[in-house]
Amino acid sequence: MSWHRPLGTLARGENAVELTPDVAGWDHAGLRVLLLHPGGVATFETGDCEAFVLPLSGGCVVEVDGERFELRGRDSVFTRVSDFAYLPRDAAVRLSTRDGVEVALPMARCDRRLEPKYGPAEDVPVEVRGAGNATRQVTNFGVPGVWDHADKLIACELITPDGNWSSYPPHKHDHTCDVVNEEIYYFRIAGRDKITPSREGFGFHRTYTDDGDVDEDVLVRDGDVFLIPRGYHGPCVAAPGYPMYYLNVLAGPNPERSMAFCDDPAHTWIRDTWASQDLDPRCPVTTAEGRVE
């Protein structure tokens, strides 16, 4: 069974991705990606899942539980860190847009019902991780210790400059580690201008287990999804000329939200080499103010 879901295999109507935990074949993590044209409106219920509203391109208005949040959004995931909103479970939600929006809804089944909340882009930490050709940007908008207003849901964004490696060394979050998390990778690949997502570009992703039950090396293009039920994942490699973005969504049965991981012991030594290497000057790529040139 392949855990790679190319663009279109999870689509339904205006939903570029429709991936509930049940569709994924597991228990906790999910993702929807909605496209609304100018003047468009979408209504939905969150059911037993909490979610983030994260603009990928364009902006929107979120109405939930009597609250109204205006999300400025961005032109592209490669141009700016975005503001976002948190949605509780068991909520009726209305999204509307004046100029059009593509929005990701990372989600997780949860027990507690929290209040809706707005997350300003200016409060989102941008981390430069790795070194050398393993330098990448991690945008920690929805991770423990930064955003604690969630019951189970964890999410962050990564931008890998073209030609670089990320999710490296390979690591896992499964039953052999301190915590267990299902994880979703949602890829956007920039075209020649390094800003506009395009199916012209491509990258590579690897996921594998010690027992060989999962062993996949796949080519990923813009809009593809990869599901990680268990095992080591990484690297993700951005082909020269084509920067790579991915949205990570994690959730599991853990009593507390955690991104704890275990490296593949064969490759963890790579981390020790970063101290002697320079950071790639292309990182960070974006901030709340825009692209870093």
Disulfide bonds with the S-S distance in Angstrom:
Cys177-Cys262 2.13
